[in-house]
Amino acid sequence: MKTLVKYFVAGAMVVSGTSVANAQNPKDDIVCRNENTVLENNSLYFEYAKQKAWKDAYEFWRPIYDTVPDYNKNLYIQGEKILINMINAAIREKNVEARKDYLEQLMGLYDNRIKYFGNDTKTPAAKILGTKAHYYLGFYKNTANLDSAYNWLTQSVNTLKDEADAKALVEWISVSQKKFAADPSFKGEYIDNYMKGSQYIDGSLDNWYKRLDSDREKLTASPTDEKLVKDTTTCLSFINFIKTEKVNLTDNFAKSGAADVETLVAVFTPQVEEKKEDAQFLNNVTKLLGRSKAGKETDLYFQVSEYSYALAPTFASAKGMAQLSIKNQDWDNAIKYLEEALTFAFQPEDKSDIILLEANVYYKYKKSFAKARDLCRQSISLDRTSADPYIFIADMYRQSGEMVFPDGDNIVRSTCYMAAVEELQKGKTADPSRAAEINSMIQNYKKAFPERSQLFMKGMQAGTKYHIPGWMNIDITIPD
């Protein structure tokens, strides 16, 4: 290590372009008066950190941090990495005292970063608080003080909103749920936080999709740009993380005891008239009730949708107005509002959901099966993990025997059930979690299949292609 020290001391002098004694920066003047030359230590700890020699890095990093805590922002960026790795080493070594000491240093590091660099535009104090809470919860686990973590996260999220770190958004809602589980009187605040947090998470997801779309557009002109390629990977990583956590948070909210429709209606109905000019409140309530079929059938859902849409059309309010139009059997307006909602949607799953609702209007109420199928195909192209569009198409095929074979018999018409089963198989592949449900449907549909001998008499042999005419206009494979 002594050889490394000598090498980097000399290197630091050369890189600085001047001797330490002639340094002009005021901080360098402070450095020069310190017996442990900061310029030397700065080069050394950084190099050791690059080599992941964390103990050596810590040895040279700590004196700078203690002596000149406002030296530069990188002192905190690298210091975080060093301390986290020292904590993990202490955990592996089962050194309880060292773990405790390094954890306290890490928490203090965030406080000092806020003190000296909290006004940084890229990483402001609010973002630092979110990171502090993340590692506090991660390392202290069950011994963490939820009130402390909650306060840090609340400041971070309320300041940054959908620009907050994705982990901070998720943890804010999660900690809110834990506080509600420990104290039922926290229910109202938990619901409010879930509403706002869900809105910010959706906004964060929209932001990542916009960034991904921008990267991909630029890549068409510069396909070998390594920075853009790397950034698309980053975008996809955050998108997948947020989508997964959205599902988990929704499931946890549904199981929390605070999310039943009756409770939500009881909580929000008295507030609606007072807050009918509060666009955020109305939009949040619309989204919250819109998550379940029962919620979308409440008078409160339609009321807040109307108020919200009147203030400023949004994805949630336009979707709510479409649902109200469907309730009133106003099919043309339902389609109009759904197409408007589509213009506000950035997430593929949201677009897919709206298009599927529009398909339902064309299918059930306008009796346009071909248009409904086209919309289902669009829905599939946006969300290939959903079985719903395939089930939708299968249901239309199942009902189409007399329509496409008006002069045919039941054997010929049974091919429509075969087509339906092919779609259901695709749905099962798209979403294996619904296999049991889809298998049950397949078994019911197969009851309409004729005997092999009956098919043979019609010139239909297993494994051969058969064309179904009419609006379906597809080829199927006769099953075994």
N, C-alpha and C positions, 0 to 999 in steps of 0.2 A: 504494500500500500504506500510505503514511503516513496517508491519510484513514481507512482501515480501522482502523489502530492507534488513532487518537484516538477514533474512534467506540466501539470495544470497551473501551478503558480507561474511558471514562465509563460505558458500559453495565455494566461489572463493578462499579463503585462503587454504582450504583443497585440492581442485583440483589442485592448483598450486604446491603443494608438498613442499612449503616453505613459509616463511613469505614474505610480500611485501618488507620489509626492506632488505631481503637477496636475492632479485631477481638478477639473473645473466645476463639476456638478456639486451642489451643496451637500447632497447625500454622500458623495464620494469624500467630501471633506470630513464628514462624520466617520465614514469608513476608515479613513487614514488615521484617525485618532484611536481606533479600536485595535487592540493588540492582535486580535484574530481578524486579519484582513478580510473584509467581506467580499471583495472581488475574487479572492482566491477561493473562499468557501463557496461562493455562488457557482463558480465553474465546477468545482468538485462535486457538490451535492447533485447538481444537474446531471453530470456525467454518470455518477453512481446510480441515480434514479433511472437513467436510460438503460443501464445494465441490470436493473432490478436488484441491485445490491442495497436493499432498503436500510439495513443497519448502518452501513457506511454513509449512505445518503443522509440519514437522520443526524449522524454525528456532525456533519458539516452544515446541515440546514438549520439546526436548532439555534446555534449561536447568532446567526443572522436574524432569525425571527425574534430572539430575545433582545437583541441590541438595536436593530433598526426595523421595527415591525411595519413601517410604511415604505420599505425599500422599493418594492414593486409588486404588482398584482400576481406575477408568476410565483412569487414566494408562497402565495396561498394556494394557487392551482397545484403546484408540485407538492406543497406541504400536505394537502389533503390526501394525495396518492400515497405519500410516505407514511403518514399516520395510519391510514386505513390498512396498509400492508403490515405495519407494526402491530396493529390490533389483531389482525388475523394470525400473525405469527405467535402472538401471546396466547391466543385461543388454542392454536394447535399444540403449543407447549404446555397448555393448562396452567399458565402463569397468571393467576387471578389478579395479583397486585399490578403487574405490568399492564394487563388488559384494562384495568380500571384507570390507571394513570394515563395511558395513551388515549382512552376514550374521553377523559376530561380535557386533555390537550386538544382533541379534535373539536369538541364542542366550543372550547375557547377560541380555536382558530376561526370558526365561523363568526363568532362575536367580534373578533378583531378585524376580520375582513369587512364586516359591515361598518365598523368604526372608521377604517382607513380608506376603504374602496366601495362603500355602500352606494355611492352616487354613479358608479360605472353604468353606462347605458346598456351594455351587453349583458352584464350580470349584476343587476341592482340588488339592493338589500332584500327586497321581497323574494327574489329568486334564491338568494343565499339562505333565507329562512326556510324555504321549502326543502332545500338540500339538507340543511341541518336536521330538520324533522325526519327526513327519510332515513338518514344514518342513525339518528337517535333511536327511532323505532326499530330499525333493523338490528342494531347491536344490543340495545337494552331489552328488547322483546317484552316478556311478561312483566318485567320490573320497571318498564317505562312509565312515567307519569303522563297519563293521557291528557290531563289538562294542559300541561306544558306543550306537548306535541300539538294539541288542538289549537292553542293560541298562535303558535308559529305558523301552522298551516292556514289558519283563518286569515292572518295578515297577508300571507303569500297569495292565497287564492283571491281574496277580495280586492287586492291591489292589481294583480296581473290578469285575472279572469281567464279567458281562453288562451292567453299567452303564458300562463303558468306552466311549470314543468308537469308533464303528464303524470308522473309518479306522485307529485304533490296533490294533484286533483283527485286521483284515485284514493290516496291515503286520507285526504280530508273527509271524504264521504265514509270511508271505512272506520276512521276514528270516531266520527259522529255516530255511527251505528253502535260502536262499542260503548260510547257514553250513554246512549239510549238504553242499551241492554242493562247497564248498571243503574240507570236512573230513569224510570218511566216518564218522569215529568219533562224529560228532554225530548219527548216525541215531536212536539211542534218544531223545535229547532232542527231536529234530524230531518224531518220532511222538507223544511225550507232549504237545508243544505243539500239534500239529495236533488231537489229541483234545480237549484242554481248550479250545483256541481255537474249534473247531467247536461245542462245547457252548455257549460264551459267545456265539458269533455267533447260534446258534439262539435263545438266551435273549434277546439283543438284538432279534432279529426278532420274537419273541413280544411283547416289550415295546412295540414300535412298532405291532404289530397291535392290541394291547389299547388303546393310546392312540388309534389311528384309530377303533376301534369306539366308544370313549367319546365322541370328538368327533362322530361321526355320530349317535349317540343324542341328544346335546345339540342337534345341529342340527335335529332333527325338531321340537323345541320353539322353537328360535331360528334359523330358516333364514337370517336376514340378518346374523348375528353375524360380522363381518369377521375377528375374531381366530380364531374357530373354523374358518372357511373357510381362512384362511391356514395354520393348524396342520395341517389335513387335507392340504394340499399338501406341507407339510414332512414329514409322516409318510409319504406316498406316495413322496416323493423318497428318503428313507432306506431304505424297504422295497425299492424298485427297486435302489438301490445295493447293499444287502446281498445281495439275491437274485442279482444278477449276479456279485458277488465270490465268493459261495458256490460257484457253478458253476466259476469260474476256479480257486479254491483246490483244489477237489476234483479238477479235471483235472490241475492241477500236481502234486498229491500222487500221483495215479495214475501220472504219468509220471516221478516222482522216483526210482524205484528202491527206495523204502522202503515201498511200499504193497501189494506183492503178498501174496496171502492166506497163502502159505507163511511169509513173513517175519513177518507179524502174528501168526500162530499160534505161531511159534517164540519171538517176543518175549514174548507175553502168557501163554501156557500155564503157564510156571513161576511166574508171579506170582499166578495166580487163587486158589489155596488160601490164600495169605498175606493176600490182599486181599479175601476174600469178604465182609467186613463193610464194605468201603469202597464206599459207594453210588455216589460220583462215578466212581471207577475202573471199576466194573462197567458203569455206564450208558454211559460213554464207549466202552468196548470193544464193547458191544452195538451202539452206533450205527456205530462204525467198520466192524465186520464186516458190519453190515446194509446197507452201501452197495452191495454186489455180490452177485450170485446165488451165486457160489462161497463167499463169506464166510458167507452165510446157511445154507449146507449143512454147515458145520463143526461138530464136536462142541463146540468152544470157544464158538461162538455160542450154542448151546442151554444150555450150562453157565452162562455168565455171565448169560444171560437169566433162568434159574431163580433164581440167587443174587440178582440185582438185584430181581426181582419179589418175592421173599420178604422183602427188606429194606423196600422201598417201591415199589409199582407206579408206573411212569412210562410215558410214551409208548413209549420204546424197549423197555423190558422187557415191557410188555404185547404189543407187536408181536412180540417174540421168542417169547413164550409161544404166541402164535397160530401162528407158523411151526412151533414144536415140535408143536403139536396137529395141524397139517396133515400134518407128517411121520408122526405116529402115527395118521393117519386118524381123528382124533377131531374130527369136523366141528362138532358142537354147541359144544364148548369153544373151537374155533378162532373161531367167530362171537362167542362170549362175550368172548374176549380182544380181538378186533378192535374190538368195540363199546366195550370199556373203554378201549382205546388212543385211540379217537376222543374220549373225554371229556378226554384230556390234550393234545389237539392244538389249537394256536392258528393255525398257518399253513395257509392254504387248500390248499397243495400236499400237506402232510402228511395233512390230512383226505381229500383226493382219493385219495391213495395207499392209505389204509386202506380206504376204501369200495370201491376197485377190487379189493383183495384179498378183501374180503367177497363181492363179485360173483363172483369166481373160485370161491369155495367153493360158492356157490349154483348156479353153472353146471356146474362139472365134477363135483362130488360129490353135490350134492343134486338135480341135474337140474331145477332150477327156473329156466328160461330167462327167464320174465317178471320174476321178482324180480331176477335178475342184470341185466337191461336197466334196470330202475328204478334200481338202484344205479349203473350206468354213467352214467345221466342225472344223478344227483346228483353224481357225480364230475366230470362236464363242467361243471356249474353252479359248481363250486368252482375249477376250473382249466381255463380255456378255451384254454390254450396246449398242452395235451397231446393227442396223437393216440391214445394207448392205449385210452381208452374207446370210441372210434369203431371201432378195429380189433377190439376185443373184441366189440362188437355185430355187426360185419360177419361175424365168424367164426361167431357163433350163427345169423345169418340164412342163411349159406351152408349150414349143416347141417340146415336146417329144412324142406326141400322135402317130404320124405315125411311129416313131422309135420303140416304145415298143409294138405297136399294128399294125403291118404292114398289117394284114388281118382283122382288126377290123373295126367297123363303128364309126361314130361320137359320138354315145352315149357312147360306151366303151372308146373311146379316151378322152371323157370329164372328165374322172376320173383323168387325168393328171392335168387338171385345178383345180380340187378339191384338189389334193395334193399341188398345187401351193398356193391355198388359205390358207391351213393349215400352210404353211411356212410363209406366210405374216402375219397371226395372231400371230405367234411367234415373228416376227420382230416388230410388234406393241407393244407387251409386253416388248420386250427388250428396245425399245426406244419410249416411249409414246409421245414424242415431235413430232414424225413424223406420228402421227395417221391419220391426215387429208390426207396426201399424200398416205399412205398405204390403207386407206379406199377407196380412189378413184380407186386404182389399183384393190382392191378386187371386187368392183362393176363391173369393166370392165371384170374381169375374170369370174364373175358369169353369165355373159351374155352367156357363153358357156355351162352352166349347162342345161341339158335337163329337160323336165317336169317330175314330180314325177311318172306319169303313165308310161312314157317311161323307166324310171329306173326300175320300178316294173316288166315290161315285160322282163327285162334282169336279173331278180332275185336279183336286188339291192334294198334293203329297207333302209330307213333312220335309222341311228344308227347302222347299221351292218358294219362289216369289209369287205374290199375288197382289194385283193392283186394285185398290179401293177408289172408286171414282167420286164424282160430286165435289162438294166443298173440301172433303178430306184430301183427295188427290194424292195418295201416298202408296208406296209399295211396302208390304209387310212380308215377313217370313212365316210360312205355316209351321206352327210348333209341333213337336213330337206328341 
